[in-house]
Each structure stands twice: as C-alpha cells, then as structure tokens.
Amino acid sequence: QKEVEQNSGPLSVPEGAIASLNCTYSDRGSQSFFWYRQYSGKSPELIMSIYSNGDKEDGRFTAQLNKASQYVSLLIRDSQPSDSATYLCAAFRDTGRRALTFGSGTRLQVQP
Amino acid sequence: DTEVTQTPKHLVMGMTNKKSLKCEQHMGHRAMYWYKQKAKKPPELMFVYSYEKLSINESVPSRFSPECPNSSLLNLHLHALQPEDSALYLCASSRSGTRGQETQYFGPGTRLLVL
C-alpha cells in the first residue's frame, strides 16, 4: 500500500465547474498536508497547506482534512483552463523521518 | 518572497563527466532538499539538510554527492552518472523540519540529460 494515494486521472471538468481532487494517506504520524500544482515540465508550486481537521479556504481553492478517515481533498471552484495541471498531494510526518511523502498526482483537465 | 533559484536550467553530460548543480535561497530557511523527478512520476526525495547537516540520505548512489556550504546554498555534485539518471532535479527549502515550519518551496529545477 502506498503511503499517499491519489487517483491518477485524468479528471476532466468543464470550465466554471468545481473540480474535486482526493487523497488518502496511511501513516497516522502525518500531521501536515500540502497540495502542489505542477504544470508539465515545471516544478511543483504550493497551492495549499492544511494542518487541522476541517476546511481551509484560499480564493477559489478549499482544502479539507479529515484525520479520522485519513483523507485530504482539494476543491477548485470556477475551474479555468489554466488550472489544467497535475495536482500532487503530500504528507509530512512530525516525528521520526521528517520528510514529505508525495502521492503520484492527479492530472486535471479543464475543458473550455 | 518564496524564491529558490537553481542553476543551470539545463545540463547535458557524458557518463565520464563531473558536474555540479547549485541551489540558493535567501529566505532564512534552515532545511534544504534535493529531489529527483522522472516524467509522469512524483518527486522522489534524495537528501535532506537540516541546519547545514545531512539528516536524510535516501540510499542514493555515491555518484551523487550533496554539499551544504552554508545555510543559503546547496550543491549536488555529479560524477560518472548513468543514462537512467536523466531527470528533473529539484531543490526545495523550508524554514525548518519542525511542525508548522515544514512548508517546502521548490526551485525551477535542473533538467539533466546523461548521454
């Protein structure tokens, strides 16, 4: 079992719709979670970080964390073609091996 | 400012060459990271430096040699690489590795081709 799992996609949504990206993690020592966006050939760009259960909103982006279910999600409202990219979910554990573990990424395609 | 810079942007090297990748940040971050990323795969951690000391080496072959000369600089020395080492090499930094300060910011990467 991978430590951080994501559906590889592609997830295709029409322009203006809500895109919902999901991620599960297996290591209960993970306490911090991150969403990165990566365009083809470019480096990952931080979109959101979340540490506590519940929702965190930033503009068109909302991250959700449920530690009991070991589930993290990212909602993108009013999706734009420029949101088309691979979204990487990452978990950081606070003890022991302190390093980010990435999921394999979900490719999002926003259709104009 | 969350800028991490990396040089060079592109590098082509033969299997007998020695080259170095450079990474720099001026955000006062005390943790720096090297990742390797192959096409359509997530970044794969190679090394972590925390307060200029190597804290994680993910069993990387010795043909990759990291160096952290000071808190702002991170180098990756390359020697006798193989074609399968061709990849995007990413540097990242964070304030530290402690909780709440581990948000990592990535540089633009060095695209390496080994012939």
Interface residues (C-beta under 8 A of the other chain):
Chain A: Q31 S32 F34 Y36 G41 K42 S43 P44 E45 L46 S49 Y51 L88 F92 D94 R97 R98 A99 L100 F102 G103 S104 G105
Chain B: T2 K41 P42 P43 L45 V48 S55 I56 L88 L90 G97 T98 R99 G100 E102 T103 Q104 Y105 F106 G107 P108 G109
